[in-house]
């Protein structure tokens, strides 16, 4: 499991265990990540948190790697 996947798993686990964190994550994801995990994201990044239910399923379509421009010298973006 990559460090990105491990972090995602920790965030989800905390949301399951801490209702206040989950509510803040849904309302203001950047603030929730900063307060609980010390993660500061650049101002031009948008973060959306949604909660699946038994009747709502969220399907995320990632950016097409063939259409994503990566500036020269940038190896990878991690948060």
N, C-alpha and C positions, 0 to 999 in steps of 0.2 A: 504494500500500500504506500503510495507516494505521500510526501509531507502535506501536499494540498488535500489529498483525500483524508488523511488523519485529522487535519484541522477541521475539515467539513464535518467529519464524524463527531468531533468534540463539540462543535457548535450545535449540531442536532441533538446530541445527548443532553447538553445543558438546557436546550429549549424544552425537551421532554421532562426534565427534572425541575425546572425553575420557571413557573408560570409568569413571573414578572419579567424575566429575561425574554421569554418567548413573546410577550406582548410588546416589549420594547423593540425586539428584533423585527417584528412585523410592522411596527409603526415607524421606526427610525433605525434601519439596519446598521448604518455607519456608526451611529452613537453607541449602539449595543455592542458592536464588535470592538470599538475603542475602549469602552468601559470594562468589558468583561475579559477581553483577550489582549488588550494593548495594541490592537491593529489599527493603524491610521492609513486610510486609503486616500489617494490623491483626489483633489476637489472635482476633477473632471470624470471620475469614476461614478457610475450609478450602480447601486446594489438594490436588488428587490428580493424580499423574503415573502414567500407565500406558504400557506399551510394546506396540505392535502387533507381531504376528509374521505369518508367511505364512499361519497358520491362525486367528489371532485378529484380529478387526476391532473397533475401538472406535467407537461411534456416540454422539456427545454431543448431547443434546437441550437446547438453551438454554432459559432461563427465558422464559415467554410474556410479551412486553412489555406485553400488556394486563393482566397479573396482577401485575406488579412495581410496588410502591409506591416512589416516589422522594420523599424528604423535600423540602419546599419550600426553594428556594434552591440545591439541588444540581443542577449542570448535567450532569456526567458523572463516572463513577468511572474513574480510570486508575491503573494500577500500573506 
